[in-house]
Amino acid sequence: MFEYILRLLILLPIIGGMAWGSLWLWKRVQMGVPLVGGGARTRAVEMVDVLPLGPGSKLAVVEFAGRRILVAVSRNGITRLADDSQGDFHAD
């Protein structure tokens, strides 16, 4: 019985640490953060601002290729509303 408890006290923290480490690693990989070396990754699309309108809908300003685009996001999809290159809106 003593041997069983000793094994339990040794193996339980090891298994817990391995579970925590694998979840931490999975989170890092999902976020796209480089694990070793490499600089910060630049993204082609950047979320500038978001305004929630209600449950499941929001307005968002997205910057892509130097242009700001106003989009409506809902449960049914995404709709482009305006584009600053055409003079439709001005965001400060």
N, C-alpha and C positions, 0 to 999 in steps of 0.2 A: 504494500500500500504506500509506503514511504517513497519507493522508487517511482510510482505512478504520479504522485503529487509533485515530486522533483521534476519529472519530465514535463508535466503540465506547466509548472512555474517557469521553465526555461523556454518551452516551445510556444506558449501563448503570446508572449511579447514579440517573439520573432515573426509569427504569423500575422499578428496585428500590424507590425511595422511593414511587412511586405504588402499587406492590403492597402495601408495608407500610402505607401510609396507608389504603388501601381495606380491608385486613383489620382495622386498628385501628378504623375507622369502623363496620364491620360488627359487631364485638364490642360497641361502645358501643350500637348500635341494638338488638342482641339482648338486652342486659342491661336495656334500658329506661331507661338513664341519659339525662336531658335533655342535649342538646348545647349549647344556648344558653339562658341565662336560666332562669326557672322554679325553684321551690323543690324540695325533696326530695319525692318522690312517696310518699304514705302508702299502704300496702297494706291490703286488707281481711282478708287471711289472713297469719298469721305462724307460722313454724315455731319452737316453743319449745325442744324437745329431741328428739333422735333416739337410739335405742339399736339398734345392729345385732345381729341374732340369729343370722345365718348368711348363707350365700350367697343373695342375692336376697330376703331377708326382714328386716324391721326394725319396731320399734315407734316411733311418733312422737306427740308431743303438739303439737297445732295449736291456735292461738288464733284464734277467729273470732267476731266480734260480742260480744266481752267474755267469751266462754265458752272453756274449754279442753276439747279433745276428744282422747281417746286413740284412735289408729287403728293397725291392723296393715297394713303394706304388704308385699306379696309380688308374685311374678311374675304371679299370677293376678288380682290386683286389690287394692283397698283396702277394709278392713272397719272400721266404727266399733265400738269395744269399750266405751267408757265416756264419760260426759259429766259434768263437774263441777257443772253446774247441777242435776242430779238427785241429787247427793250420792254418786255412784258412786266417786269417788276424790278425793284431795286432793294437789295438786302444790305443793311449796314452792319 
